[in-house]
Amino acid sequence: MNDMRQMTALGRSIEDDSFAIIDAEAGGHAFGAAEWQVVRRVIHATADFEFKALMHFHPQAVGAGIEALRGGCPVLVDVKMIAAGLNEARLTSYGCTVVSYISDEDVIATAKANNSTRAIEAMRKAHRLGKLDGAVVAIGNAPTALLETVRLVQEAGARPALVIGVPVGFVSAAESKEAALSLETPHIVARGRKGGSPIAVAIIHALLLLAAQVGS
């Protein structure tokens, strides 16, 4: 498998036309070539050109993500909706596994006992199990998961390879992303309220496409 593009000629043609429209309508930008591949795929997934202004990249983010994925890293997600949208064949070809603890019974019980959230306790469990270190962490739904990831990096020594912080919402979503921007850890963030699982999926798929190009 040398790429993740549409498998039929018609599908590839539609995708190519879509990206040509995005490039034409987006106009000029300051993103590097690889970063733009990520941004345009986010726009493709949402039909929302505002993401051109919202997307922020740590200087090493794209490179770190590609290297981690090609090395078979865990992909730690805050919700299973992200896992459902990912290209399983491509991830498997690199040896990557998708990890989510938010529905685990012990996570739910601990969240209830601590008056916490499942998202927080899921990230804590991931850290206890060593799944944060070297991982691509993709957070598209729960701002508390992103805030906890930031805390675990800053206070508990967690060392993810890349943090994708794109939770959607009205309570703490924008604030969690601003917190993620303070990380020295490579990160990709969509600032403000907008985001969601499809954004996280689009970013990972863009990184997987870039990884395939590196290996071709």
N, C-alpha and C positions, 0 to 999 in steps of 0.2 A: 504494500500500500504506500504510494508515494505522495498522495495528497488526500484532502478531505472534500474535494469539490463534488458538485452534483455528478452523478454517475451516467446521466444521459446527455446527449448533445443539446436537446431542447432545454433541459435544466441548466446546463452550463451557459447557454446563450442568454437565458433570462437573468441568471446571476450576474453575468458580465454586463448586461445592459443596465441592471440595477446599480452596480458600482460605478458605471460610467455616468449615470445620472447624478449619483451622490457626489462624485468628483466635480462635475460641472456646476452643480448648485452650491456646493460648499465653498468654492472659491479658494482663495489663498489661506494659508495657515502656517503656524510655526512648528508643527510636529515633525519629527524625523520620519524617514520613510517607513520604518517598522512600526513606529507609534501610530502613524496614520492608518496602517493596515488594521490596527486595533480599533481606532476611533470610527473608521468607515464601516466596520462590521457591526459596531454598536448602533450606528445610525441605520444601517440596513435592517437590524433587528427591531427597531423602534419607529422608523420613519420620522425621527425627531432630530432635527439639525441643531437643537440647543446643546446636544451632547458635545458638539465641537467646542463649545465654550466651557463645558463642565468638566471634561476629562483632564486629569492631572497625572503625570508620570514622574516617579522618581527616576533619576538619570540611568540607573542600572536595572530598572524594572523589567523591560522587555527581555534583555539578555539573561537576567536571572531566571525569569519564568521559562524561557526556552531551555536553558541548561538544566533546570530542575526537572522539567517534563521529559526531556530526552534521557535523563538519568533515572527515570522510573520513580519519581517522588510520589508520596501520597497527595491526593487532592482532597483537602478537608473542606467540607461545605457546611453551611449553617442549616440548610433545609434540603430535604430530599428532592424538591422540585428541580434544583440545580442538577443533581445527579441524573435525574430522568432525562434532562435535555442534552447531556454530554455524549460525545461520540465514543461509545464504549470500545469499538474496535481499534480506534487510533490510540486511546489511552492504554489498552491492553498490549498493543504492539510495542509500547515503550516500557511496559511493566508497571504502569501506574495503577493505583487502586483509588477508588473514590470512597471517602470515609465520612459518615455522618452519625452523630450520637444523639441527636435531638429527640428521637423517639424511643430511646432506651429506657427501660423501666426504672433503672437506678437513677438515671438523670431526672426523670419526671418526679420520682419520690424525693430526691434531694432538693429539687427546685421548690416543691411544696413545703418541705420541712424548713427550708431557709428563707421562705418568702422571696425567692429569687426568680429567675426565668430559666426555662429549659435551655435557651440559647447560651446563657452564661454558664450553666452547669455542663453543657455539652463541650464548650471550649475548655473548661477546667479538666474534664475527663480526658480530652484529647491531649492536653499537656501532661497529665499524670501518666498516660500511656506512651508518651514520647512521640506522638503523631504530629505535633506542631513543628518539631525541628526538621528542617529541610523540606517542609511541605509548601505547596501552593495552597493558600487559604483563600477561599472564595466565599464572600459574605454578600448575599443579595437581598436578604429579607429582614434580618434582625439587627437593628442598631446595637442592642446590648451585646450581641456576639462580637461585633467589631470593637466596641469599647473594652470588652474583656480581653480580646486578643491584644489590643494595645497595652493594657495593663500587664498581661502575662509577658509580653516582650520587655516592657520597661522595668518591671518589678520582680519577675520570676525567672528571667533568663531564657525565655522561649526564643527560638531562632528559626522562624519560618524563612523559606527562600523568597517568597513573594506573598504579599497581602493584597488581595483584590477587595476593596471596600466600596461596595455599591448598594448598600441597603436602601430601601425605599420607605418613605413614611413621613409623618408629621411630628412624632415625638422622638427626639434625639437622633434622627437620621442625619441631618446636616451636621450636628455637633460631633457625632461619632466619626464622620469623615474628616472633619477638621482635626480631630485628635489623631487620626491615622496619618495625616500629612506631617505630623511631628516626628514620625518614626524614621530612624536611620535605616531600618529594614526596607528593601525595595518594595514599592507599593504602587498600585494603580487605583485611583479614586475618582469617582464621579461626584463632584461637589454639589451641595444643595439637597433638596428633598427627593429628586428623581433618582430612580435606580430600579432594582428588582432582579429576580432570578434570571430573566432572559438576558439582562445586561451581563451578569456574571458568566453565563453560558457563552455569550458572544465573545467576551474577552478571552476565555479559555480556548475557544475554537480558533480565534485569530492567532493565539500563541502556538497552538498545535499546527496550524498552517505554516507559520513562520518556522517552526521546528522542522517540518517536513522539507521546507526549502533549504534550510541549512544542511540537511542530510542528503539532499539530492545531488 
